[in-house]
């Protein structure tokens, strides 16, 4: 440690800290820092980066770094660079992570960041309707009754500020434990898709058909409410153990509706998404054993769901590219 002590030592001493103990801790920290400079220590979970071999992800056999096929199961091995990238990806995002929900969360954050690039700091709390529409928000004019069909899906990944995306992101994280952890990636995508469609249909019916009102809406809360609806139904299959959790989820659903009412949010979308999610839960959590035909229907629903999102997001990207030159004019 240097002979001249940092200025904050005197301040800490005046505040009554034990300076002898503090000086000793700073001395030990400086020793560790010097040791790391001389011989950097690789964290235990990342030591495999220095190993000169590759582990087959299929059978677990240890192969030489230059092998391109596993000597044991004869399956193809990636290059050493590809192997390390895949391992790093698995380190950052574990295999048990909720990949479907995470994908939609990342997409929402990406669009939020894109909005920030378009508008700057104003996008944090009060983004413009023009920017939100560019990114996929849904607008229906009660007079013309026309709308762009793909926005019925894309509005579920667009958010009007950091608080909006923060609330929905927190709900995604909490509900992932009782949805994707139970359903798996494919069926969770079906649940998200059905919930988003339920939110869109309920929005269209309530605002346009019943009240003859124009609507401009965005946010993941519709399909997130679908996750909530599914979770409530799922807890019924947990017996007495699920009763407490179910009551908490029902309270949460009530809070969402009340919050939406006072904040002027799209409660029709919340309720429509929740009902669609509950319907998926009722289908999936039946007590009878699943047949091969039912499993095939779930697989088909997955591919249809994936196609719906790809087409709708592709249409939105096409719209964005076509009109970005007119933004702000």
Order of alpha helices (4+ residues) and beta strands (2+ residues): alpha-alpha-beta-beta-alpha-alpha-alpha-alpha-beta-alpha-alpha-alpha-alpha-beta-alpha-alpha-alpha-alpha
